[in-house]
Amino acid sequence: MPSIWSKFKQGITIWSVAAPGIVALGVIILLRLSGSLQFLEWVTLDSFLGARFLEPIDQRVVIVGINEEDIQQINDYPISDREIAKLLRTLQKYKPRVIGLDIVRDIPVEPGHTELVTAFKDIKNLVAVEKVISPTIKPPPGLPSEQIGFADVLADNDGKVRRALLGTPGSEEYEFSLPLLLAKTYLEAEGIELSKGIRDLDAMRFGSTELPRFLPNSGGYVGGDDFGVQLLVNYRNGRQRFRTLSLKDINDIEARKVNPNVLRDALSGRIVLIGMTAPSIKDFIDTSAITNLQPPGKIYGVEFHAQVVSQIVSTVLDGRPVLQTWSKGWEYFWIFGWGVLAIYFGRLTQSPLKNFVYVAAVSLGLGGIAYAFILWGWWIPVVPALLILVINNGAVLSTFYQHERFLRSQIKLRQHTIERTFVEIHNGPLQTLANILRHVQDQDLEQHRLLEELKNLNDEIREVGEHLKLEALKREERFRLGSGLILDLKLPIRDLLYEVYSHTLQRSFPCFEALKVKAYSFDPIKDQNLNSEQKRDICQFLEEALCNVGKHAKGLTRLSAIGKQEGNWYTLSIKDNGARVRSYSEGRGTKQCLNIARKLRGKFQRQPLQEKGTLCQLTWCLVDNTWGFAQLRRRFKALVLKTLNLESRKQ
């Protein structure tokens, strides 16, 4: 039961630490629901479409574009009805399957209006245009309704066109767009009829291919206008998407300047679209889904209609992907999954560098997955997933990292407390106990003296406990010697070393009894070079070294403790003339001294002297490297400023 409860508490702790990540996930979902991420998702869609492999020219669609050179040659604009009628009859001779006229002709443009009306009546595979969304434009006269398609285009809030309007409910019957009527006529010749959808009754279907209908919240859209029947445009990407002929090219072929079979091969059985491709007319559609456009980011209106009809026909006949989107449930499950993955990464690594590498790799993987889905015709929510991965991961990592730092600090504090407790006991009661054991072993201690020593040991242990308890509560900068003396660590280190030396030598260690010569000298150290913890470590080293001499240096008559500064280095040496150290293995005291040297970024050594005795020495640097670099940077900055001032004065 306790283990289950501990696991439960651990789980609660983990999820409480992960709370910022959960909040971030909720914020991202709310931002997407409100439409704040819509623009980013549009841009991402355009970028992925533009990054696809280049596609070959769609041979089924031919554009006859009236360009600036044609207008200059005719020397008239708008293009007259006679020129349009002449062009229509010329194209009809080469038997295209269907012709689309993307030039408004609601009012006569003389000369030749009668000729154009006659051409409209004679050419049965012709589709002309009108405009049904305000401001409306009427269709050309003399054409039946089944040969009239609207040319309206729907732009998003950023001005880019990503949807094609295929049909709208009219006053009497459903009205179709120019691209849909062209595709309908072309596919009817293949025996494929237009009908209602099966999965979606409001969608359009050619044979077994149902065109997915745009909905208000399709993909990255939020509350989009789904007026009529719309289709997401999967633009054909390539340097040249369709074969394009100018009016001059048609006239040259008619004048036998070029082999007529070239035009026959180009137009026979194809979809021909006639429109304006002169920049001065400004019949442009904005898109970022096609690369290397001239002008940048723009295609002519006639090419947009060619893109839509090409998409429909290629999807039905070739299986070319049409853009689809997931249902909202799957989209938000996907986003939530990436948020949970981000929280997991933050919990897994708890290292900023490793986490950055993992997030970068996973983000690239997410982009690759989204790109692959685009190639298959699926637009998935990559922006919210990427945002939640990066933001959530950063929030969770920061929280977990802070939590980890807190735990590490607590562990470090506990380790420090244990170490301090050991030092207090080692330099006090344990030294006394070792002395008692030696006397008992030598049997040179009377019973009443033994009881007195044990009583003193009991008092020392209690004093150590009380001192540690008091220090933990008050957190005062104090240091307790094994003799029971408490030192104020705010005092200069030189004074502290004197106190440690004199009071340690007063302890009842057997080797101190024959001591005749006591020498000590400590060079002063500036207060800013040592903090309280470092002072404590140095005092502990001196006390430990002196205690070792008192316990082991038999025959001791001379003892010196010297602290000397040479440049930025300070050396504290304890030298005696007693019996040499028998073992150099790392006991508790040696490990304590090595640990002190490590914390001071110095070195510790203990070695026998040539004649007699032992040298115990601690050396450390008084100048912190970070402080030195800071000084160097300040001096360099001052030198640069001085140089600049001198240069300005010269000028």
C-alpha positions as CSV (number, residue, x, y, z in Angstrom):
1,M,0.0,0.0,0.0
2,P,2.8,2.5,0.8
3,S,4.4,1.8,-2.5
4,I,1.2,2.5,-4.4
5,W,0.6,5.7,-2.5
6,S,4.2,6.8,-3.2
7,K,3.8,6.1,-6.9
8,F,0.5,8.0,-6.9
9,K,2.2,11.0,-5.2
10,Q,5.0,10.8,-7.7
11,G,2.5,10.9,-10.6
12,I,0.7,13.9,-9.1
13,T,4.1,15.7,-8.8
14,I,5.0,14.9,-12.4
15,W,1.7,16.2,-13.7
16,S,1.8,19.2,-11.5
17,V,5.2,20.1,-12.9
18,A,3.8,19.4,-16.4
19,A,0.9,21.9,-15.8
20,P,2.5,24.7,-17.8
21,G,2.7,22.4,-20.8
22,I,-1.0,21.4,-20.4
23,V,-1.9,25.1,-20.2
24,A,0.2,25.8,-23.3
25,L,-1.6,23.0,-25.2
26,G,-5.0,24.5,-24.2
27,V,-3.9,28.0,-25.3
28,I,-2.7,26.7,-28.7
29,I,-6.0,24.9,-29.2
30,L,-8.0,28.0,-28.3
31,L,-5.9,30.1,-30.6
32,R,-6.7,27.7,-33.5
33,L,-10.4,27.7,-32.6
34,S,-10.5,31.4,-32.7
35,G,-8.8,31.6,-36.1
36,S,-5.6,33.3,-34.8
37,L,-3.4,30.6,-36.5
38,Q,-5.3,30.7,-39.8
39,F,-2.8,32.9,-41.6
40,L,0.1,30.8,-40.6
41,E,-1.6,27.7,-41.8
42,W,-2.4,29.3,-45.1
43,V,1.2,30.3,-45.6
44,T,2.4,26.8,-44.6
45,L,0.0,25.2,-47.1
46,D,1.3,27.5,-49.9
47,S,4.9,26.8,-49.0
48,F,4.4,23.0,-49.1
49,L,2.6,23.2,-52.4
50,G,5.3,25.4,-53.9
51,A,8.0,23.0,-52.6
52,R,6.6,20.0,-54.5
53,F,8.4,18.4,-57.4
54,L,7.9,20.1,-60.7
55,E,5.1,18.6,-62.8
56,P,5.0,18.3,-66.6
57,I,2.8,20.4,-68.8
58,D,-0.8,19.3,-68.9
59,Q,-1.2,18.5,-72.6
60,R,-5.0,18.5,-72.3
61,V,-5.3,22.2,-71.7
62,V,-4.1,25.0,-74.1
63,I,-4.3,28.7,-73.3
64,V,-4.7,31.3,-76.1
65,G,-3.5,34.4,-74.4
66,I,-4.0,37.9,-76.0
67,N,-0.8,39.7,-74.8
68,E,0.6,43.2,-75.1
69,E,2.1,42.5,-78.6
70,D,-1.3,41.4,-79.9
71,I,-3.0,44.5,-78.5
72,Q,-0.3,46.7,-80.2
73,Q,-0.7,44.8,-83.5
74,I,-4.5,45.2,-83.4
75,N,-4.0,48.8,-82.2
76,D,-7.3,48.7,-80.2
77,Y,-8.6,47.8,-76.8
78,P,-11.0,46.3,-75.8
79,I,-10.5,43.7,-78.5
80,S,-13.3,44.1,-81.0
81,D,-16.1,41.5,-81.4
82,R,-14.8,40.8,-85.0
83,E,-11.4,39.8,-83.8
84,I,-13.0,37.5,-81.1
85,A,-15.3,35.9,-83.7
86,K,-12.4,35.4,-86.1
87,L,-10.4,33.7,-83.4
88,L,-13.2,31.5,-82.4
89,R,-13.9,30.3,-85.9
90,T,-10.1,29.7,-86.5
91,L,-9.8,27.6,-83.4
92,Q,-13.0,25.6,-84.2
93,K,-11.4,24.4,-87.5
94,Y,-8.8,22.4,-85.5
95,K,-11.6,20.6,-83.6
96,P,-10.8,21.2,-79.9
97,R,-13.1,19.3,-77.6
98,V,-14.3,22.4,-75.8
99,I,-13.5,26.2,-76.0
100,G,-13.7,28.5,-73.0
101,L,-13.9,32.3,-73.6
102,D,-12.7,34.1,-70.5
103,I,-13.4,37.5,-71.9
104,V,-16.5,39.4,-70.9
105,R,-18.9,40.2,-73.7
106,D,-22.1,41.5,-72.1
107,I,-22.2,44.6,-74.4
108,P,-21.3,44.9,-78.1
109,V,-17.7,46.0,-78.9
110,E,-17.9,47.1,-82.5
111,P,-17.1,46.4,-85.2
112,G,-18.3,42.8,-85.7
113,H,-20.9,42.3,-83.0
114,T,-23.3,40.5,-85.4
115,E,-20.4,38.2,-86.5
116,L,-19.7,37.3,-82.9
117,V,-23.4,36.6,-82.1
118,T,-23.5,34.3,-85.2
119,A,-20.3,32.5,-84.1
120,F,-21.8,32.0,-80.6
121,K,-24.8,30.3,-82.3
122,D,-22.7,28.1,-84.6
123,I,-20.1,26.9,-82.1
124,K,-21.8,24.4,-79.9
125,N,-18.8,23.4,-77.8
126,L,-18.2,27.0,-76.7
127,V,-18.5,28.2,-73.1
128,A,-18.6,31.9,-72.3
129,V,-18.5,33.8,-69.0
130,E,-20.6,35.9,-66.7
131,K,-20.2,37.1,-63.2
132,V,-22.8,36.1,-60.6
133,I,-21.3,37.7,-57.4
134,S,-21.8,41.4,-56.9
135,P,-21.1,43.4,-59.0
136,T,-22.7,41.0,-61.5
137,I,-21.9,41.0,-65.2
138,K,-24.4,39.5,-67.7
139,P,-23.5,36.8,-70.1
140,P,-23.0,37.3,-73.9
141,P,-26.3,37.4,-75.9
142,G,-27.5,34.5,-77.9
143,L,-26.0,31.7,-75.8
144,P,-28.0,29.1,-74.0
145,S,-27.6,28.8,-70.2
146,E,-25.7,25.4,-70.5
147,Q,-23.0,27.3,-72.4
148,I,-22.5,30.0,-69.8
149,G,-20.3,29.6,-66.8
150,F,-19.4,32.2,-64.2
151,A,-15.8,33.4,-63.7
152,D,-16.0,34.6,-60.1
153,V,-13.0,34.0,-57.9
154,L,-13.0,33.9,-54.1
155,A,-9.9,35.3,-52.3
156,D,-9.0,34.8,-48.7
157,N,-8.3,37.6,-46.2
158,D,-4.7,37.8,-47.2
159,G,-5.7,38.3,-50.9
160,K,-4.5,34.8,-52.0
161,V,-6.8,32.5,-53.9
162,R,-6.9,28.9,-52.5
163,R,-10.4,27.9,-53.3
164,A,-12.4,27.5,-56.6
165,L,-16.1,28.2,-56.7
166,L,-17.6,25.4,-58.8
167,G,-21.4,26.0,-58.4
168,T,-23.9,28.4,-56.9
169,P,-27.7,28.1,-56.4
170,G,-29.3,30.3,-59.0
171,S,-32.8,31.8,-59.2
172,E,-34.1,28.9,-61.2
173,E,-31.4,26.2,-61.3
174,Y,-27.9,25.5,-60.2
175,E,-25.3,27.6,-62.0
176,F,-21.8,26.2,-62.8
177,S,-18.4,27.9,-63.2
178,L,-16.4,28.1,-66.4
179,P,-13.8,25.5,-65.3
180,L,-16.5,23.0,-64.2
181,L,-18.5,23.3,-67.5
182,L,-15.3,22.9,-69.5
183,A,-14.4,19.7,-67.4
184,K,-18.0,18.5,-67.7
185,T,-18.0,18.8,-71.5
186,Y,-14.5,17.2,-71.8
187,L,-15.3,14.2,-69.6
188,E,-18.7,13.6,-71.2
189,A,-16.8,12.7,-74.4
190,E,-15.0,10.1,-72.2
191,G,-18.4,8.7,-71.1
192,I,-18.1,10.2,-67.6
193,E,-21.1,12.1,-66.4
194,L,-21.4,14.8,-63.6
195,S,-23.7,13.8,-60.7
196,K,-24.2,14.3,-57.0
197,G,-21.9,13.0,-54.4
198,I,-22.4,9.8,-52.5
199,R,-20.5,10.4,-49.2
200,D,-21.5,14.1,-49.3
201,L,-24.8,14.7,-51.2
202,D,-23.9,18.3,-51.7
203,A,-20.6,17.5,-53.4
204,M,-20.0,16.9,-57.1
205,R,-19.0,13.6,-58.6
206,F,-17.6,12.5,-61.9
207,G,-18.1,8.8,-62.3
208,S,-16.6,7.2,-59.2
209,T,-14.5,10.3,-58.3
210,E,-16.1,12.6,-55.8
211,L,-14.7,16.0,-55.4
212,P,-14.3,16.9,-51.6
213,R,-16.4,19.9,-50.8
214,F,-14.8,22.9,-48.9
215,L,-16.4,23.4,-45.5
216,P,-16.2,26.4,-43.2
217,N,-13.5,24.7,-41.0
218,S,-11.7,22.7,-43.6
219,G,-8.0,22.4,-42.8
220,G,-6.6,25.6,-41.4
221,Y,-9.8,27.6,-42.1
222,V,-12.0,28.8,-39.2
223,G,-15.5,30.0,-40.1
224,G,-14.7,30.2,-43.8
225,D,-17.3,31.2,-46.3
226,D,-18.5,28.0,-47.9
227,F,-21.0,29.7,-50.3
228,G,-22.1,27.3,-53.0
229,V,-19.9,24.4,-53.8
230,Q,-16.2,25.1,-53.4
231,L,-13.0,23.1,-54.0
232,L,-9.5,23.5,-52.5
233,V,-7.2,24.2,-55.4
234,N,-4.2,21.9,-55.8
235,Y,-2.2,24.1,-58.1
236,R,-0.1,22.4,-60.8
237,N,3.5,23.4,-60.1
238,G,6.1,23.7,-62.8
239,R,8.1,26.2,-64.9
240,Q,5.5,26.0,-67.6
241,R,2.1,24.6,-66.5
242,F,0.2,24.8,-69.8
243,R,1.0,25.3,-73.5
244,T,0.3,29.0,-74.3
245,L,-0.3,30.5,-77.7
246,S,-0.7,34.1,-78.6
247,L,-3.1,35.7,-81.0
248,K,-0.1,36.4,-83.3
249,D,0.8,32.7,-83.3
250,I,-2.7,31.8,-84.4
251,N,-2.7,34.4,-87.2
252,D,0.8,33.3,-88.4
253,I,-0.4,29.7,-88.7
254,E,-3.5,30.9,-90.6
255,A,-1.2,32.9,-92.9
256,R,0.8,29.7,-93.6
257,K,3.9,31.2,-92.0
258,V,3.9,28.1,-89.8
259,N,2.9,24.6,-90.6
260,P,-0.9,24.3,-89.8
261,N,-0.4,20.8,-88.5
262,V,1.4,22.3,-85.5
263,L,-1.8,24.0,-84.4
264,R,-3.9,21.0,-85.3
265,D,-1.8,18.7,-83.1
266,A,-1.9,21.3,-80.3
267,L,-5.6,21.9,-80.3
268,S,-7.3,18.7,-81.5
269,G,-9.3,17.1,-78.8
270,R,-8.2,19.6,-76.1
271,I,-9.6,22.1,-73.8
272,V,-8.8,25.6,-75.2
273,L,-9.1,28.7,-72.9
274,I,-9.1,32.2,-74.4
275,G,-8.2,35.1,-72.1
276,M,-6.0,38.2,-71.5
277,T,-2.3,37.7,-70.7
278,A,-1.3,41.4,-71.0
279,P,0.1,42.8,-67.8
280,S,-1.5,46.2,-68.5
281,I,-5.0,44.7,-68.2
282,K,-4.2,43.5,-64.7
283,D,-6.4,40.4,-64.8
284,F,-4.3,38.7,-62.1
285,I,-4.9,36.1,-59.4
286,D,-2.6,36.1,-56.3
287,T,-1.1,32.9,-55.2
288,S,2.1,31.7,-53.4
289,A,1.5,28.1,-54.2
290,I,3.5,28.2,-57.5
291,T,7.2,29.1,-57.6
292,N,9.1,31.2,-60.1
293,L,6.1,33.3,-61.3
294,Q,6.4,36.4,-63.4
295,P,5.2,38.8,-62.0
296,P,6.0,37.2,-58.6
297,G,3.1,35.7,-56.8
298,K,0.6,36.3,-59.7
299,I,-1.0,34.3,-62.5
300,Y,-3.4,35.5,-65.1
301,G,-7.1,34.9,-64.5
302,V,-7.3,32.6,-67.6
303,E,-4.5,30.4,-66.1
304,F,-6.4,30.1,-62.8
305,H,-9.4,28.7,-64.7
306,A,-7.0,26.4,-66.6
307,Q,-5.6,25.2,-63.2
308,V,-9.1,24.4,-61.9
309,V,-10.2,22.5,-65.0
310,S,-6.9,20.7,-65.2
311,Q,-7.2,19.6,-61.5
312,I,-10.7,18.2,-62.1
313,V,-9.9,16.3,-65.3
314,S,-6.5,15.1,-64.0
315,T,-8.1,13.8,-60.8
316,V,-10.8,11.9,-62.7
317,L,-8.7,10.5,-65.5
318,D,-5.2,10.2,-63.9
319,G,-5.9,9.9,-60.2
320,R,-4.0,13.1,-59.4
321,P,-4.5,14.0,-55.7
322,V,-7.1,16.5,-54.9
323,L,-6.6,18.4,-51.6
324,Q,-8.5,16.9,-48.7
325,T,-8.6,17.6,-44.9
326,W,-9.2,15.5,-41.8
327,S,-12.3,15.9,-39.7
328,K,-12.0,18.2,-36.7
329,G,-11.9,15.4,-34.2
330,W,-8.9,13.8,-35.9
331,E,-7.1,17.2,-36.3
332,Y,-7.4,18.0,-32.6
333,F,-6.4,14.5,-31.6
334,W,-3.3,15.0,-33.7
335,I,-2.5,18.3,-32.1
336,F,-3.1,16.9,-28.6
337,G,-0.8,14.0,-29.3
338,W,2.1,16.3,-30.3
339,G,1.5,18.3,-27.1
340,V,1.7,15.1,-25.0
341,L,4.9,14.1,-26.9
342,A,6.4,17.5,-26.0
343,I,5.6,17.0,-22.3
344,Y,7.2,13.6,-22.6
345,F,10.4,15.0,-24.1
346,G,10.6,17.6,-21.4
347,R,10.3,14.9,-18.8
348,L,12.6,12.5,-20.6
349,T,15.7,14.7,-21.2
350,Q,15.6,17.4,-18.6
351,S,18.7,18.9,-20.4
352,P,18.3,22.1,-22.5
353,L,20.9,21.0,-25.1
354,K,19.6,17.5,-25.6
355,N,16.0,18.8,-25.6
356,F,16.9,21.3,-28.3
357,V,18.4,18.6,-30.5
358,Y,15.4,16.3,-29.9
359,V,12.9,19.1,-30.7
360,A,14.8,20.1,-33.8
361,A,14.9,16.5,-35.0
362,V,11.2,15.9,-34.2
363,S,10.2,19.3,-35.8
364,L,12.0,18.3,-39.0
365,G,10.2,14.9,-38.9
366,L,6.9,16.7,-38.4
367,G,7.6,18.9,-41.4
368,G,8.5,15.8,-43.4
369,I,5.3,14.0,-42.4
370,A,3.2,17.1,-43.4
371,Y,5.0,17.4,-46.7
372,A,4.4,13.7,-47.5
373,F,0.7,14.2,-46.7
374,I,0.6,17.1,-49.1
375,L,2.0,14.9,-51.8
376,W,-0.7,12.4,-51.1
377,G,-3.3,15.2,-51.2
378,W,-3.9,15.7,-47.5
379,W,-3.7,19.0,-45.7
380,I,-3.0,18.3,-42.0
381,P,-2.6,20.8,-39.2
382,V,1.2,21.2,-39.0
383,V,1.4,24.7,-37.6
384,P,-0.5,24.0,-34.4
385,A,1.4,20.8,-33.9
386,L,4.8,22.5,-34.5
387,L,3.9,25.4,-32.2
388,I,2.7,23.1,-29.4
389,L,5.8,21.0,-29.8
390,V,8.2,24.0,-29.5
391,I,6.3,26.1,-27.0
392,N,5.0,23.3,-24.9
393,N,8.4,21.6,-24.9
394,G,10.1,24.8,-23.8
395,A,7.5,25.4,-21.1
396,V,7.7,21.9,-19.8
397,L,11.5,21.7,-20.1
398,S,11.8,24.9,-18.2
399,T,9.5,23.6,-15.5
400,F,11.0,20.2,-15.3
401,Y,14.5,21.8,-15.4
402,Q,13.7,24.1,-12.5
403,H,12.1,21.2,-10.7
404,E,15.2,19.1,-11.4
405,R,17.4,21.9,-10.2
406,F,15.3,22.2,-7.0
407,L,15.7,18.5,-6.4
408,R,19.4,18.6,-7.1
409,S,19.8,21.6,-4.7
410,Q,17.9,19.7,-2.0
411,I,20.1,16.6,-2.6
412,K,23.2,18.8,-2.6
413,L,22.0,20.5,0.6
414,R,21.4,17.1,2.3
415,Q,24.8,15.9,1.1
416,H,26.4,19.1,2.5
417,T,24.6,18.6,5.8
418,I,25.8,15.0,6.0
419,E,29.3,16.1,5.1
420,R,29.2,18.9,7.7
421,T,27.9,16.5,10.3
422,F,30.6,14.0,9.6
423,V,33.3,16.6,9.8
424,E,31.9,17.9,13.1
425,I,31.9,14.4,14.5
426,H,35.2,13.3,12.9
427,N,37.1,16.3,14.2
428,G,35.5,16.2,17.6
429,P,34.0,13.0,19.2
430,L,35.8,10.6,16.9
431,Q,39.2,12.0,17.6
432,T,38.4,11.8,21.3
433,L,37.1,8.2,20.9
434,A,40.3,7.2,19.0
435,N,42.4,8.7,21.8
436,I,40.4,6.7,24.4
437,L,40.7,3.5,22.4
438,R,44.4,3.9,22.2
439,H,44.7,4.3,26.0
440,V,42.5,1.3,26.6
441,Q,44.6,-0.8,24.2
442,D,47.8,0.3,26.0
443,Q,46.0,-0.2,29.4
444,D,47.6,3.0,30.7
445,L,44.3,4.7,31.7
446,E,42.8,4.4,35.2
447,Q,39.1,3.6,35.6
448,H,38.1,7.0,37.0
449,R,40.0,8.7,34.2
450,L,38.4,6.4,31.6
451,L,34.9,7.3,33.0
452,E,35.8,11.0,32.9
453,E,37.0,10.7,29.2
454,L,33.7,8.8,28.3
455,K,31.7,11.5,30.0
456,N,33.6,14.1,28.0
457,L,32.9,12.1,24.8
458,N,29.2,12.0,25.7
459,D,29.2,15.8,26.2
460,E,31.0,16.4,22.9
461,I,28.5,14.3,21.0
462,R,25.6,16.2,22.6
463,E,27.2,19.5,21.9
464,V,27.7,18.6,18.2
465,G,24.1,17.7,17.9
466,E,22.9,20.9,19.6
467,H,25.2,22.9,17.5
468,L,24.1,21.4,14.2
469,K,20.4,21.8,15.2
470,L,21.0,25.4,16.1
471,E,22.9,26.1,12.9
472,A,20.2,24.6,10.8
473,L,17.6,26.8,12.4
474,K,19.5,30.1,12.5
475,R,21.8,29.5,9.5
476,E,24.5,31.5,11.2
477,E,28.0,31.7,9.7
478,R,29.7,29.8,12.4
479,F,32.3,27.0,12.7
480,R,32.6,24.6,15.6
481,L,36.0,23.2,16.5
482,G,36.3,19.7,17.8
483,S,37.3,21.3,21.1
484,G,33.9,22.8,21.4
485,L,35.0,26.4,20.5
486,I,32.6,28.2,18.1
487,L,34.2,30.6,15.6
488,D,32.6,33.5,13.7
489,L,33.3,33.0,10.0
490,K,32.9,36.7,9.4
491,L,36.3,37.2,11.0
492,P,39.4,37.4,8.7
493,I,40.8,34.0,7.8
494,R,44.1,34.9,9.5
495,D,42.4,35.2,12.9
496,L,40.4,32.0,12.4
497,L,43.6,30.1,11.6
498,Y,45.2,31.3,14.8
499,E,42.2,30.2,16.8
500,V,42.1,26.8,15.2
501,Y,45.8,26.3,15.7
502,S,45.9,27.3,19.3
503,H,42.7,25.5,20.5
504,T,43.5,22.3,18.6
505,L,46.9,22.0,20.3
506,Q,45.2,22.3,23.7
507,R,43.3,19.0,23.1
508,S,44.4,15.9,25.0
509,F,46.1,14.0,22.2
510,P,49.1,11.9,23.3
511,C,51.6,13.2,20.8
512,F,51.1,16.8,21.9
513,E,52.4,16.0,25.4
514,A,56.1,16.1,24.4
515,L,55.7,19.1,22.0
516,K,58.4,21.7,22.8
517,V,58.5,24.0,19.7
518,K,55.4,25.6,18.3
519,A,55.7,27.8,15.2
520,Y,52.9,29.4,13.3
521,S,52.6,32.3,10.9
522,F,49.7,33.1,8.5
523,D,49.9,35.7,5.8
524,P,46.7,37.7,5.6
525,I,44.2,37.1,2.8
526,K,41.8,39.8,1.5
527,D,38.2,39.1,2.5
528,Q,36.8,39.3,-1.0
529,N,38.9,36.3,-2.1
530,L,37.2,33.9,0.3
531,N,33.6,33.3,1.2
532,S,32.3,31.8,4.5
533,E,32.1,28.3,3.1
534,Q,35.7,28.4,1.9
535,K,36.9,29.7,5.2
536,R,35.1,26.8,6.9
537,D,36.8,24.3,4.6
538,I,40.3,25.8,5.3
539,C,39.7,25.8,9.0
540,Q,38.5,22.1,8.8
541,F,41.7,21.2,6.9
542,L,44.0,22.8,9.5
543,E,42.1,21.1,12.3
544,E,42.2,17.7,10.6
545,A,45.9,18.0,9.9
546,L,46.7,19.0,13.5
547,C,44.5,16.2,14.9
548,N,46.4,13.7,12.7
549,V,49.7,15.0,14.1
550,G,48.4,14.7,17.7
551,K,47.3,11.1,17.1
552,H,50.0,9.6,15.0
553,A,53.3,11.7,15.2
554,K,54.9,9.8,18.0
555,G,58.1,11.5,19.3
556,L,56.8,14.9,18.2
557,T,58.8,17.8,19.6
558,R,58.5,20.4,16.9
559,L,55.3,21.5,14.9
560,S,54.9,24.4,12.5
561,A,51.8,25.7,10.7
562,I,52.7,28.3,8.0
563,G,50.3,30.1,5.6
564,K,52.2,31.8,2.8
565,Q,51.0,33.8,-0.3
566,E,53.0,33.7,-3.5
567,G,51.4,35.7,-6.2
568,N,47.8,34.5,-6.6
569,W,48.5,31.3,-4.8
570,Y,48.2,30.6,-1.1
571,T,49.8,27.5,0.6
572,L,49.0,26.3,4.0
573,S,51.6,23.9,5.3
574,I,51.6,21.8,8.5
575,K,55.1,20.2,9.2
576,D,56.1,18.0,12.1
577,N,59.2,16.0,13.2
578,G,57.3,13.0,14.6
579,A,57.0,9.5,13.3
580,R,56.3,9.3,9.6
581,V,52.9,8.4,8.2
582,R,52.7,4.6,7.8
583,S,49.9,4.4,5.3
584,Y,49.0,6.7,2.4
585,S,45.7,5.1,1.7
586,E,42.7,7.3,1.5
587,G,41.1,7.2,4.9
588,R,38.2,9.4,6.0
589,G,40.5,12.2,6.9
590,T,42.4,12.1,3.6
591,K,39.2,12.0,1.6
592,Q,38.0,15.0,3.6
593,C,41.2,16.9,2.7
594,L,41.0,15.9,-1.0
595,N,37.4,17.1,-1.1
596,I,38.3,20.4,0.4
597,A,41.1,20.8,-2.2
598,R,38.6,20.0,-5.0
599,K,36.1,22.6,-3.8
600,L,38.9,25.2,-3.6
601,R,40.1,24.2,-7.0
602,G,43.5,23.6,-5.5
603,K,45.6,20.6,-4.6
604,F,46.4,18.6,-1.4
605,Q,49.5,16.6,-0.7
606,R,50.8,14.6,2.3
607,Q,54.4,13.3,2.2
608,P,57.2,12.2,4.5
609,L,60.1,14.5,5.0
610,Q,63.6,13.3,4.2
611,E,65.0,13.4,7.8
612,K,61.9,12.8,10.0
613,G,58.3,13.8,10.1
614,T,55.5,14.6,7.7
615,L,54.4,17.5,5.5
616,C,50.7,18.1,5.0
617,Q,50.0,20.9,2.5
618,L,47.0,22.6,0.9
619,T,47.4,25.0,-2.0
620,W,44.7,27.0,-3.8
621,C,44.4,30.0,-6.1
622,L,43.1,33.3,-4.6
623,V,41.8,34.8,-7.8
624,D,38.6,33.4,-9.4
625,N,39.0,32.9,-13.2
626,T,35.6,34.4,-13.9
627,W,36.6,37.5,-12.0
628,G,39.8,37.7,-14.0
629,F,38.0,37.5,-17.3
630,A,35.5,40.1,-16.2
631,Q,38.5,42.4,-15.3
632,L,40.0,41.7,-18.7
633,R,36.8,42.5,-20.5
634,R,36.4,45.8,-18.7
635,R,40.0,46.8,-19.5
636,F,39.5,45.9,-23.1
637,K,36.3,47.9,-23.3
638,A,38.0,50.9,-21.7
639,L,40.9,50.6,-24.2
640,V,38.5,50.5,-27.2
641,L,36.6,53.5,-25.9
642,K,39.9,55.4,-25.3
643,T,41.0,54.6,-28.9
644,L,37.7,55.8,-30.4
645,N,37.9,59.0,-28.4
646,L,41.4,59.6,-29.7
647,E,40.3,59.0,-33.3
648,S,37.3,61.4,-32.9
649,R,39.6,64.1,-31.6
650,K,42.0,63.6,-34.6
651,Q,39.1,64.1,-37.0
